């Protein structure tokens, strides 16, 4: 049986999280999900964990970073759909079967499906939920918001035809959205779908504080050369810079409102279950 979903994970010295990641993508519908791990010759317990799960398809070889590793996984995926999942993240219970049900329903009018994100710590304890707004291309074009990559479901064709730029290591997903996003049909699932782990491997200070690391800054500057409104650009006129700043403020208010509505809607959906419990 050919898999419907190929889960692709780039791996380097995160073996302590690999088992939890893999178990989260196991489906009750055998044969419809494959898990591909591209490992950059980790020297921790990764190989021992891989040996525990012989069903994992693995490539173990040196690479130039996670963008190259992910591109390898995308190219070898057999599924019509690809789930991009960081190896130190994991799907919430039931999400993979929910995604399969959506794909099998025949009502598939999207190229990318994403949901809300739950931040967890190194011990998988919940920190908070990040409610994702409905994505529009202009949000990314002016540097305000890009749909999440980890835990998101992509039509395989769009990733293979538009591989990640391997010169980007921190915001390669944003670069990809800017380059390929205009042609995509994107759906936001109003549900919590993925746990995103906040630890030293994810530059936790940047994520929690919003401050840019030198690498983030250099990659943002590189993007602003091709996408003039993405970041502050001295080549723009004063009036242009003022308009973009105003657009960003309005967009952030839009996003906050969308997140609030999503949170209230989701609470209403799950509250009857809580009452019955």
C-alpha positions in Angstrom: 0.0 0.0 0.0 1.4 3.4 -1.0 1.4 5.9 1.9 -0.8 8.9 1.7 1.3 11.1 4.1 5.1 11.1 4.3 6.4 12.7 7.5 9.8 14.3 7.0 12.1 15.1 9.9 15.6 16.6 9.8 17.7 15.3 12.6 20.9 16.2 14.4 21.7 15.3 18.0 18.1 15.3 19.1 17.8 11.6 19.7 16.2 12.1 23.2 13.1 13.5 21.4 13.0 11.2 18.4 10.8 8.4 19.9 8.1 10.9 21.1 8.1 12.5 17.6 7.8 9.2 15.8 5.1 7.8 18.1 3.0 10.9 17.5 2.8 10.2 13.8 1.7 6.6 14.1 -1.7 6.1 12.6 -4.5 3.7 13.4 -4.7 3.2 9.6 -1.7 1.0 8.9 0.3 1.7 5.8 -1.0 5.2 5.1 1.8 7.1 6.9 5.6 6.8 6.4 8.2 8.6 8.5 11.5 9.7 6.9 14.3 10.9 9.1 17.3 12.6 7.5 20.1 12.5 10.1 23.3 14.5 10.0 25.5 11.8 11.5 24.4 12.5 15.1 26.8 11.4 17.8 24.1 11.1 20.5 21.6 8.3 21.1 19.8 8.8 17.7 21.1 5.6 16.1 20.0 3.5 19.1 16.5 5.1 18.9 16.3 4.5 15.1 17.2 0.8 15.8 14.1 0.6 18.0 11.9 1.7 15.1 12.9 -0.3 12.0 9.9 1.1 10.1 11.5 4.6 10.1 13.0 5.3 6.7 16.4 6.9 7.3 19.2 8.6 5.6 22.3 9.0 7.7 24.9 11.3 6.0 26.5 14.7 6.4 24.6 17.7 5.2 24.9 21.5 5.1 22.0 22.1 7.4 18.3 21.3 7.8 17.2 22.9 4.6 19.4 20.4 2.6 18.2 17.6 4.8 14.5 18.4 4.4 14.9 18.7 0.6 16.4 15.2 0.5 13.4 13.9 2.5 10.9 15.8 0.3 12.4 14.3 -2.8 12.3 10.7 -1.6 8.8 10.9 -0.1 6.3 8.5 -1.6 3.1 10.1 -0.2 1.0 12.6 -2.1 1.2 14.8 1.0 4.2 15.7 3.1 4.1 16.5 6.8 7.0 18.7 7.8 7.8 17.8 11.4 10.9 18.9 13.4 12.3 15.9 15.1 12.1 17.5 18.5 8.5 18.4 18.0 5.5 16.1 18.1 1.9 16.0 16.9 -0.9 16.1 19.4 -3.0 12.9 20.0 -5.3 12.0 17.1 -4.0 14.7 14.7 -2.5 12.4 12.1 -5.8 10.4 11.9 -7.7 13.7 11.6 -5.5 14.7 8.7 -6.0 11.4 7.0 -9.7 11.7 7.4 -9.7 15.2 5.8 -7.6 13.9 2.9 -9.8 10.9 2.4 -13.0 13.0 2.4 -12.4 14.2 -1.1 -12.9 17.8 0.1 -9.3 18.8 -0.4 -9.0 22.2 -1.9 -5.8 23.3 -0.4 -2.0 22.9 -0.9 -1.1 23.5 2.8 -2.9 22.7 6.0 -1.8 24.0 9.4 -3.3 24.4 12.9 -2.5 26.0 16.2 0.8 25.4 18.0 1.4 24.4 21.6 4.7 25.4 23.1 6.2 22.8 25.4 9.4 22.6 27.4 12.2 20.0 27.3 10.1 17.7 29.4 7.0 18.0 27.1 5.2 20.2 29.6 2.8 22.7 28.1 3.9 26.3 28.3 1.2 28.0 26.3 -0.9 27.8 23.1 0.0 30.0 20.1 -3.2 30.5 18.1 -2.4 30.9 14.5 -4.3 33.4 12.4 -5.7 32.7 8.9 -2.8 33.3 6.6 -2.7 35.8 3.7 0.3 36.3 1.4 0.5 40.0 2.2 1.1 39.2 5.9 4.4 37.6 5.0 5.2 40.1 2.3 5.4 42.9 4.8 7.3 40.8 7.4 4.5 40.3 9.9 3.5 36.6 9.8 4.3 33.3 8.0 2.2 30.2 8.4 4.0 27.6 10.6 6.1 24.9 9.0 6.5 22.2 11.6 3.3 20.2 12.0 1.9 21.5 8.7 0.7 19.3 5.8 1.9 20.2 2.3 1.0 18.8 -1.1 4.1 17.0 -2.1 4.3 18.6 -5.6 4.7 22.2 -4.2 7.7 21.2 -2.1 9.4 19.2 -4.8 8.8 21.8 -7.4 9.9 24.6 -5.1 12.6 23.2 -2.8 13.9 25.1 0.2 16.7 27.6 -0.4 19.7 25.8 1.2 21.4 29.2 1.9 18.8 29.8 4.6 19.0 28.0 7.9 16.8 29.9 10.3 13.9 31.4 8.2 14.0 29.1 5.2 10.2 28.5 5.7 9.6 32.3 5.4 11.8 32.5 2.3 9.8 29.6 0.8 6.4 31.3 1.6 7.6 34.5 0.0 8.7 32.7 -3.1 6.0 30.1 -3.5 3.1 31.4 -1.4 1.3 33.5 -4.1 0.2 30.3 -5.9 -0.8 28.3 -2.9 -4.3 27.5 -1.5 -3.9 27.4 2.2 -6.3 26.3 4.9 -6.1 26.9 8.6 -7.5 24.2 10.8 -9.0 25.7 14.0 -7.5 23.0 16.2 -4.3 22.4 18.2 -2.2 20.2 16.0 1.5 20.3 17.0 3.7 20.7 20.1 6.7 23.0 19.4 9.6 22.4 21.8 11.3 25.5 23.3 14.8 24.7 24.2 18.4 25.7 23.4 18.3 24.0 20.0 15.5 26.4 18.9 17.2 29.7 20.1 14.7 29.9 22.9 15.6 33.4 23.9 14.7 34.6 20.4 11.4 32.8 20.4 10.4 34.0 23.9 11.6 37.6 23.6 11.2 38.3 19.9 14.8 39.6 19.7 16.6 38.7 16.5 19.8 36.7 16.6 22.7 37.8 14.3 21.8 34.9 12.0 18.1 35.8 11.9 19.0 39.4 11.2 21.4 38.5 8.3 18.8 36.3 6.7 16.1 38.9 7.1 18.4 41.4 5.4 19.0 39.0 2.6 15.2 38.6 2.1 14.7 42.3 2.1 16.9 42.7 -1.0 14.5 40.6 -3.1 11.3 41.5 -1.2 11.5 45.3 -0.6 8.6 45.5 1.9 9.6 42.5 4.0 12.1 44.4 6.2 13.3 48.0 6.8 14.8 49.1 3.5 16.8 52.3 3.2 16.2 52.4 -0.5 12.5 53.0 0.0 11.2 56.6 0.1 10.2 58.1 3.4 6.5 58.0 2.5 6.9 54.3 1.5 8.5 53.4 4.8 5.8 55.2 6.7 3.0 53.4 4.8 4.7 50.0 5.4 5.0 50.7 9.1 1.3 51.7 9.2 0.4 48.5 7.3 2.4 46.4 9.8 0.7 47.9 12.8 -2.8 47.3 11.2 -1.8 43.8 10.3 -0.7 43.0 13.8 -4.0 44.3 15.1 -5.8 42.1 12.5 -3.7 39.1 13.7 -4.5 39.7 17.4 -8.2 39.9 16.6 -8.1 36.7 14.5 -6.2 34.9 17.3 -8.8 36.0 19.9 -11.7 34.8 17.7 -9.9 31.5 17.1 -9.3 31.0 20.8 -13.0 31.7 21.7 -14.3 29.5 18.9 -12.0 26.6 19.9 -13.0 27.0 23.5 -16.7 26.7 22.6 -16.0 23.6 20.5 -14.3 21.8 23.4 -16.3 23.1 26.4 -19.2 20.6 26.0 -16.8 17.7 26.2 -15.2 19.2 29.3 -18.7 19.6 30.9 -19.6 16.0 30.2 -16.4 14.9 31.8 
